[in-house]
Amino acid sequence: MIDLWSWPTPNGQKVHMMLEECGLPYRVIPVDIGAGEQFQPEFLAITPNHRIPAIVDPEGPDGHSLALFESGAILIYLAEKTGRFLPQDKAGRYVCLQWLMFQMGGVGPMFGQYNHFVDYAPEQLPYAIERYTKEVGRLHRVLEKRLSESPFLAGADYSIADMATFPWIRSASGRAVDLAEYPSVQRWFAEIAARPATVRGLEVLAERRRRGKMTDAQKEQLFGATQFAAR
Ligand SMILES: N[C@@H](CCC(=O)N[C@@H](CS)C(=O)NCC(=O)O)C(=O)O
């Protein structure tokens, strides 16, 4: 059974969605990132980057156990393990990976910085807020163009590129953007939200989701000295 080290944030949720889509048995090990659990030695042994998600598959390639971090790598691994949600033809595969990388290198980091400067920074910095609000809008426009021409990001079929992007669009909707301004993204979003595996994936650890403002102790773990200590 796969061990999933995770927390109910967009990077965790994309893997929860994929595991549910594939029906792979897995055990969830919660890593409360506001409480500093990402710095525990057991977790650092799997990921030196001390970020969720990470998995350990005792039945990895060639029958050996495999530990993996980085949500994009995990999604590719699970897609190849199951033969699902990554096109089999070469060109289709690269198109899918292209949109997955667009999420990993663009949507995730930019939306994350938007959240940081709007919700967590000790002062409201107009330049930073404007910069990341613009980037979130620009990335939505890129997605809108693609999804006005194609049912899903990789083409005709739902794939790991959609799973990776969906939780981030969900997190920005009604905050950085009004999804009604992006009708094709909105159509795509509604379709994915209605999938039973999406509903189940979003329920994983949902009861642990942070409500209300982040406390100073949580901010210290995520943005203070603890976060930047050498390990
Ligand atoms: N590129 C990484 C990013 C992972 C990431 O940033 N995870 C956040 C939660 S969404 C985290 O674990 N933060 C803990 C910390 O900053 O200490 C991935 O996609 O897996």
The ligand as an SDF file (V2000), in Angstrom:
LIG
                    3D

 20 19  0  0  0  0  0  0  0  0999 V2000
    6.8230   22.0590   -5.8340 N   0  0  0  0  0  0  0  0  0  0  0  0
    6.3290   21.3740   -4.6790 C   0  0  0  0  0  0  0  0  0  0  0  0
    5.7130   22.3800   -3.7300 C   0  0  0  0  0  0  0  0  0  0  0  0
    5.2070   21.7360   -2.4830 C   0  0  0  0  0  0  0  0  0  0  0  0
    4.7460   22.7610   -1.4590 C   0  0  0  0  0  0  0  0  0  0  0  0
    5.0340   23.9550   -1.5600 O   0  0  0  0  0  0  0  0  0  0  0  0
    4.0470   22.2820   -0.4270 N   0  0  0  0  0  0  0  0  0  0  0  0
    3.6020   23.1700    0.6310 C   0  0  0  0  0  0  0  0  0  0  0  0
    2.1060   23.0060    0.8690 C   0  0  0  0  0  0  0  0  0  0  0  0
    1.1790   23.4010   -0.5910 S   0  0  0  0  0  0  0  0  0  0  0  0
    4.3240   22.7910    1.9190 C   0  0  0  0  0  0  0  0  0  0  0  0
    4.5230   21.6340    2.2000 O   0  0  0  0  0  0  0  0  0  0  0  0
    4.7560   23.7700    2.7130 N   0  0  0  0  0  0  0  0  0  0  0  0
    5.4350   23.5190    3.9320 C   0  0  0  0  0  0  0  0  0  0  0  0
    6.5120   24.5230    4.1950 C   0  0  0  0  0  0  0  0  0  0  0  0
    6.6000   25.5300    3.4740 O   0  0  0  0  0  0  0  0  0  0  0  0
    7.2730   24.3250    5.1540 O   0  0  0  0  0  0  0  0  0  0  0  0
    5.3020   20.3290   -5.1110 C   0  0  0  0  0  0  0  0  0  0  0  0
    4.5660   20.6120   -6.0560 O   0  0  0  0  0  0  0  0  0  0  0  0
    5.2720   19.2450   -4.5300 O   0  0  0  0  0  0  0  0  0  0  0  0
  1  2  1  0
  2  3  1  0
  2 18  1  0
  3  4  1  0
  4  5  1  0
  5  6  2  0
  5  7  1  0
  7  8  1  0
  8  9  1  0
  8 11  1  0
  9 10  1  0
 11 12  2  0
 11 13  1  0
 13 14  1  0
 14 15  1  0
 15 16  2  0
 15 17  1  0
 18 19  2  0
 18 20  1  0
M  END
$$$$
